[in-house]
Amino acid sequence: VWMTRNFLDSSGEPTWIPLTDFGGPDVLNVSSVAVLARNNDVSQSVVFAGTGEPEANRAGAGFLRSLDGGRTWTLLDSSRNFDASGNLLPLSQRDLVFVGAQVYRVVVDPRPTPSGEAIVYAAVGGGDPAARGVWRSLDSGRNWTRVLQVGTGANTQDATDLALDLNN
């Protein structure tokens, strides 16, 4: 994930800053990015990056989430990532359902919940059939629920795209 603050100004070429340059090539492929802007302040934006590379059949690790406009990131690799007190669960207590899957599309509802949480949808494929389908988080990615599954068992189909209808 890269960011620029001068894309549309008259200074010439934009200056791009890497936000998720965590390793060498092919360590972590980002397939889709969605942003929930907050208070007209980039540093308060919630950013979601879906991982995996569907076109090259490269496995992902789930979602990267930043609550501070990309300064810091948390890996969300499971349907339940945090406990009720807001603490990140240890790996031994997470289902890791998104590890090995590919996020085709991640979409954030531009209207946060009354408590300020981001509502996030993701189209997921590849990997374990338990990951395939459309997923939704009502709490900024801390927990995910599969809301659409086509097929069963090994015949579960990939979800490859999403569109958000703000009137429905």
C-alpha positions as CSV (number, residue, x, y, z in Angstrom):
1,V,0.0,0.0,0.0
2,W,1.4,3.4,-1.0
3,M,0.1,6.9,-0.2
4,T,0.6,10.3,-1.8
5,R,-0.5,13.7,-0.5
6,N,0.2,15.7,-3.7
7,F,-1.4,13.7,-6.5
8,L,-3.6,16.5,-7.8
9,D,-1.5,19.6,-7.0
10,S,0.5,21.5,-9.6
11,S,3.9,20.5,-8.2
12,G,4.5,18.0,-10.9
13,E,5.1,14.3,-10.1
14,P,3.4,13.0,-7.0
15,T,5.5,11.7,-4.2
16,W,4.6,8.2,-3.1
17,I,5.3,6.8,0.3
18,P,5.2,3.0,1.0
19,L,3.0,2.1,4.0
20,T,3.2,-1.7,3.9
21,D,6.7,-2.4,2.7
22,F,7.2,-5.3,5.2
23,G,9.6,-7.5,3.3
24,G,11.0,-8.5,-0.1
25,P,9.1,-9.2,-3.3
26,D,6.1,-11.6,-3.0
27,V,6.2,-11.6,0.8
28,L,2.8,-9.9,1.1
29,N,0.7,-9.2,-2.0
30,V,-2.1,-6.6,-1.7
31,S,-5.1,-7.2,-3.9
32,S,-7.6,-4.6,-2.8
33,V,-7.6,-1.5,-0.7
34,A,-10.6,0.4,0.9
35,V,-10.5,3.5,3.1
36,L,-13.0,5.0,5.6
37,A,-12.2,8.7,5.9
38,R,-12.7,10.3,9.2
39,N,-13.0,13.9,10.2
40,N,-11.2,15.1,7.0
41,D,-8.0,14.0,8.6
42,V,-5.8,11.4,6.8
43,S,-4.2,10.3,10.1
44,Q,-7.7,9.2,11.4
45,S,-8.6,7.2,8.3
46,V,-9.3,3.5,8.6
47,V,-7.5,1.5,5.9
48,F,-8.1,-2.1,4.9
49,A,-5.9,-4.0,2.5
50,G,-6.9,-7.5,1.3
51,T,-4.0,-9.8,0.7
52,G,-3.3,-12.5,-1.8
53,E,-3.0,-12.2,-5.5
54,P,-5.9,-13.9,-7.3
55,E,-4.6,-13.4,-10.8
56,A,-1.3,-15.2,-10.0
57,N,-2.9,-17.6,-7.5
58,R,-0.7,-16.4,-4.7
59,A,-2.0,-17.0,-1.2
60,G,-2.7,-14.2,1.2
61,A,-2.7,-13.8,5.0
62,G,-6.1,-12.1,5.4
63,F,-6.4,-8.4,5.9
64,L,-4.2,-5.6,7.0
65,R,-5.9,-2.9,9.0
66,S,-4.7,0.5,9.9
67,L,-6.7,2.8,12.3
68,D,-4.3,5.7,11.9
69,G,-4.1,6.4,8.1
70,G,-1.4,3.8,7.5
71,R,1.1,4.5,10.2
72,T,0.6,1.2,12.0
73,W,-1.0,-2.0,10.8
74,T,-2.7,-5.1,12.4
75,L,-3.0,-8.4,10.6
76,L,-6.6,-9.8,10.7
77,D,-6.3,-13.4,9.6
78,S,-9.3,-15.0,11.4
79,S,-13.0,-14.7,11.7
80,R,-12.4,-13.7,15.3
81,N,-9.3,-11.7,15.9
82,F,-9.9,-9.9,19.2
83,D,-11.5,-10.8,22.6
84,A,-14.4,-9.0,24.1
85,S,-12.0,-6.6,25.9
86,G,-10.4,-5.6,22.6
87,N,-7.2,-7.6,23.0
88,L,-5.6,-9.3,20.0
89,L,-6.1,-13.0,20.5
90,P,-3.0,-15.3,20.5
91,L,-2.6,-17.4,17.3
92,S,-3.6,-20.5,19.2
93,Q,-7.1,-19.0,19.8
94,R,-7.7,-17.8,16.2
95,D,-9.2,-19.9,13.4
96,L,-6.8,-18.5,10.7
97,V,-9.6,-18.9,8.1
98,F,-8.1,-16.3,5.8
99,V,-4.6,-17.6,5.8
100,G,-4.0,-19.0,2.3
101,A,-7.0,-17.4,0.8
102,Q,-7.2,-14.5,-1.6
103,V,-9.1,-11.3,-1.1
104,Y,-10.5,-10.3,-4.4
105,R,-12.2,-7.1,-3.2
106,V,-12.6,-5.3,0.1
107,V,-15.3,-2.5,0.4
108,V,-15.9,-0.2,3.4
109,D,-19.4,1.4,3.9
110,P,-18.7,5.2,3.9
111,R,-21.2,5.5,6.8
112,P,-19.7,4.3,10.1
113,T,-21.9,2.7,12.7
114,P,-23.2,5.0,15.5
115,S,-20.2,4.0,17.6
116,G,-17.8,4.9,14.8
117,E,-17.0,1.4,13.7
118,A,-16.3,0.6,10.0
119,I,-18.6,-1.8,8.3
120,V,-16.5,-3.9,5.9
121,Y,-17.3,-6.4,3.2
122,A,-14.9,-8.7,1.5
123,A,-15.1,-11.1,-1.5
124,V,-12.8,-14.0,-0.7
125,G,-11.7,-17.0,-2.7
126,G,-8.9,-19.6,-3.0
127,G,-7.4,-21.4,0.0
128,D,-9.6,-23.4,2.3
129,P,-13.2,-23.6,1.1
130,A,-14.2,-22.4,4.6
131,A,-12.9,-18.9,3.6
132,R,-14.6,-18.6,0.2
133,G,-17.6,-16.3,-0.1
134,V,-18.7,-12.9,1.0
135,W,-17.7,-11.8,4.5
136,R,-18.8,-8.8,6.6
137,S,-17.4,-7.2,9.7
138,L,-19.5,-4.8,11.7
139,D,-16.7,-3.8,14.1
140,S,-13.8,-2.6,11.9
141,G,-12.5,-6.1,11.2
142,R,-12.2,-7.4,14.7
143,N,-14.8,-10.1,13.9
144,W,-16.0,-11.4,10.5
145,T,-19.1,-13.4,9.5
146,R,-19.6,-15.1,6.2
147,V,-22.8,-13.7,4.8
148,L,-22.8,-15.4,1.4
149,Q,-21.6,-18.9,0.5
150,V,-22.2,-20.5,-2.8
151,G,-21.9,-24.3,-2.8
152,T,-20.9,-26.5,0.1
153,G,-17.7,-28.3,1.2
154,A,-15.0,-28.6,-1.4
155,N,-17.5,-27.2,-4.0
156,T,-17.8,-23.8,-2.2
157,Q,-17.2,-21.1,-4.9
158,D,-14.9,-18.1,-4.8
159,A,-16.5,-14.6,-4.3
160,T,-14.7,-12.4,-6.8
161,D,-16.3,-9.0,-6.6
162,L,-18.6,-6.7,-4.6
163,A,-20.6,-3.6,-5.1
164,L,-22.0,-1.6,-2.3
165,D,-25.5,-0.1,-2.8
166,L,-25.9,2.7,-0.3
167,N,-29.7,2.7,-0.9
168,N,-30.1,-1.0,0.1
